[in-house]
Amino acid sequence: MAVYTEVADDELAAFIEGYGLGEVLSCKGIAEGVENTNYMVDTERGRFFLTLFEKRTAPEDLPFFLGLMEHLAARGINCPLPVHAGDGRVLHTLAGRPAVLITFLEGVWHRRPQVVHCHAVGRALAGMHLAVQDFKLTRRNGLGLSDWRPLFDRFAGAADQIAPGLRATIDDELNVLEKSWPRELPGGVIHADLFADNVLFVGDRLSGLIDFYFACNDALAYDVAICINAWAFDAQHRFDPERCSALLEGYRGVRQLSDEETTALPLLARGSAVRFLLTRAFDWINTPAGAMVQRKDPAEYLAKLRFHQTVVDASTYGA
């Protein structure tokens, strides 16, 4: 989440009026994240999140994202719901951007997740993977393997400004991944961005999954690998085997990983690390001046990539 587009008070009031939610009591921009503009809006009828979709989000993808949230909620997955306005629609325009109002979920995200939280995330991820088996819409992963090198080419000349030798490191790793990437694993809709700030807890109870705007169709085990990178490392980017084992135990308690998926985990984890290294590096170099956005340090994912490059087999992860 971030704020790139400012919304005037009168524009916001007119927008909220269309939902029959009473007057706007307060509106606060949310700086965390890097993708779309987000505000927390309090009205006379309650609290909501307002998302304005920025240029990186393709308008044709929005029915997929919004339909996915409604599908998951209908199957018992606790996630935000798009709010229907008086005209019956969920998608409107605000400040020149496609915009949606979504329900507010109780809970906070843990900046220092513990083993119990990792186990809960594993269960929730597996539950989501099962719940979307009958979801009819599909969306290509716009940040999949075939997109990594073109993205890298857009900033390769400046890569060594982030870390000495980063350009060669990424180039070498892309060569490995392009040659060896597993292509026949079980697939479906994945979250693709289930970081700690996208999982809410009330105490140690997982209360909801949020921010589905990277969701797409891809290998389910790739989603697991993304979560390994997001949840199984400490604040110093050191691998935590207890957290990783708990994550996988939680997942397998709901959906078993096949032998092929388990064998592929080290390579998938490397690929996941490269994906986030690339997008963080690109944003680090190209974030607009003055944007109310919290840039994320690409060095974190360089450290994680270097760890995964040492992994011989999935037993390191507790698989």
N, C-alpha and C positions, 0 to 999 in steps of 0.2 A: 504494500500500500504506500501511497505517496500523494503529494499535491503538486500537480503541474498546471491545472486550470483553476483560476479563481472564479467563484460564483458570487454575483451581486446579491444583496439581501432581497431585493424585489423579485429577482429571477427565482431565487430559492422559494420564496413565499408562494409565488404563482405555481411553481412546480408541485410543492407539497399540497396545495389546495386541491389539485386534481385527484388526490388520494383520499380526501375526506378525513384527514388526520388532525384537523384543527390547526391552530397557529404554531409556528416554529418558535420554540422556547430558547434553543441554543444550537449552534453549529460549530463544530471543531474539526479542523483539518488534521489528518493522520499522516505523519511523516514516514512511518516505517514502510519498507518495501520500495520497489523500483518500477512498478509496471503501470498502474492506473492511478487516477485521482480519487481519493476517498475522504469522506467526511462522516463524522458521527453526528447525527441529527436527533435532537430531542423535540418532540411535538407534544401537544396536549393529549395525544393518544398513546404515547410511548416513545421508545428509543429505536432508531433504525440506522443502518449504514447506507450511505448514498455513494454509488460508484459511477464515475464518469470514465468511459473507456477511451484511452488515448490511442495514438496512431499505431502503436505496435499491435494492438488488438484489432483483428479484422472484423468488420461489422457482420460478415456472413457467418462468423463463428459464434455469435452471441446466442442464437437459438439453441445451439448445442450446450453451451454453458448453463443457460437458464433452465433448459429442459432437464439437464442432468441433475441439478439441485432438486427440482420437483420430483424427479424419479426416485432419487435416493431417499428423500424425506418420506415418500409414500411407502418405502420398504423398510422403514425403521432406522435409517441412518440419520443421526442428529446433525443437521447442517442448516445453514440459512436458507430461507425461502424467498424468492422474488415476490414482491408485493404487487398485486393487481390494482391498477388505478380504477377510477370510476368508469372509464371507457372499456375496461376489461383487459387492457394490455399491460404488460410488465415493462416493456422497453419504450422509452421516450427520448426526447432530446433536451439537453440543458447546457447552456453556455456553448452551443455549437458542437456538443459531444453527445454520442449515445449515452444514455444514463438509465440506471436502474436503482430502485430502492429495495433493500433486503432486510429481513427481520434480524433483530439483535439476539445473539445467544449469550447467556450468562456464562461466566468463567474467565479465567486468565491463562495466559501461556507461561510456561516455565522456562526461564532463561538458563537454568541449570538443571535439566531433567535428570531424574534418578532412574534406577532400574525399574521401579514400579510403573513409571510413566512410559518407558520404552516398551514394556510388555503390553500395556494398554494400547499404545499406538500400533503395535504389530497386529493385535486382534482387530482393531478398527479398520486398518488397511485391508486385511483379508476379508472382513465383512463387506467393505465397499466393493472389493473385486467380485464377490459373489453376487452382490445386489445389482450390479450393472450387467449381468449376463444377458438380460433380456431388454436392455436399453437399445432402441432402434437407431438412434442417430450415431454418426461416426464423425471423427475429426482426425485428420492427419497430424502427427506430431511435427509441428513446425520447427522444433529444436531437436530433431533426431540426428542420427549419424550423418546423413547426407547433407545436413545443414551446417555441420560444425566447421568444415574447411572454408566454405564461402564466408561464414561469419569471421573466422580467423583472418582471412585475407583482408578484411575491412580494417583491421588494426594491427596487422603483423609488424608493420614498420615501426610502430611505437611500443611493441610488446616489451622490449628490453628496458624501457623507462620504468616499467612496473617492477621487474626483477631481472637482474643480469642473466642472460642465457635463456629467458623465458620463450623467446621465439623458437629457438632450436628444440627446447623441451616439448613444446606443443606440437611442432611439426613432426618430431620423431614419434610422439604418442599417437597422433592421428594416423600415421603410417601403419602402426601396429593395429589400431582399432579397425581401420578400413579393411585390413587384410583378414582379421580374425573374428569380427563381430558375429555373434550367434543370431541366426535369422529365422529359426523354425521353432521358437519357444511359444508356449501358450500365451495368447494375447487377449486383449479386451480393453475397456476404458480404464485408464490409470489417472491418478491425481496429478502426478508429475511434479509436485511442489510441496510435499507434506513436511515442511520444516516446523520447528517448534512453535513459531509464531502463527502457524495455521492450525494448531491443535489447542483447544481450550479445555481447561480442567477446573473443577470445583473441588478443592482439596486434591486428593489423588484420583478422583473419579473423572474419567474423560467425559466432557459434557458436549463436545461438538467438533466437527471438522469444518474449516472455512476455506475461502479463496480457491475456487475451482477454475480459475481463469487460465491455467496452463493444461487443464485436463485434455486428454486426447486418447487415441487408440495406439497401443504399443504393447510390448511384452510385459506381462504382469510382474515378472521377476525384476525387470528394470525399475519398476516402482519400488520394489523392496530394496534394490541397490541404492536408489536415491535416499531412502529412509536410513540406510546404514550410514551414508555420508552425513545426513542431517542430525542423527540421534546418537551415533555410537562413538563420538569423539568428544573430548573434554574441551574446556575453554582455551587450552593451549594447543588444540588441534591434535592431541594425542589419542590414539585408538584406545577405547575402553571395551575389553572383551566381555565384561559382565553385561554392560548395556546392550551390546550387539547380540549376545546370546539370548537375553530377555526379549528383545525385539523379534528375533526369529522364532523363539518358543511361542510367543503370543500369536504370531502369524500362523504357524503350523497348527496351533490349537483350533483354528477355524478353517484354514485351507492348507492342504499339504503341498509342499514344493516337490515337483518331480525330480528325478535324478539329474535330468538334463538342466533344469533350472538351477539346481544346487551347484552343479559343476561350473555353470556359467557365471556364478555370482562374482568371482574376482574380476573377470573382464567387464562385467556390467558395472561394477563399482568403479573401475577405472574410467569407463565411459561416462558415468554420472559425474565423476569428479571433473572430467574435462568439460562437460557441458556447462557446469556452473562456473568453472574457471574462465571459460570463454565469455559467457554473458557478463560476469562480474568485471572482467578485464575491459570488455567493450564499454560497459557503462561507466567504469572508472575513468576512462579516457573521454567519454562523450556526454556525460551528464550535463544538461543545460545549466548555465550560470544562473543562480538565483532560484533554482527549483527547490521546493520544500520537500527534499527527498534524502533519505539516509543511505549514502553509498555504502556498499558492502565490499570489504577488502578481498581482492582475488587471491592474496597470499594464503588465505585459509584453505582454499581448494587446491593450491599448488602443494601444500603440505600433505593434504589427504591423498592426492594423486601419488605422491612419492611413497606414501605408506602402501597403497594398494599395489604399486609396482613390485613390492617385495613379497606379496602374498603368493604362495605356491598353490594352495587349494583352499576350498571353502571351509575346511575345518578351523582355520584361523578365525573365522567369523562365528564359530559355534554351530555351524550347519552340519 
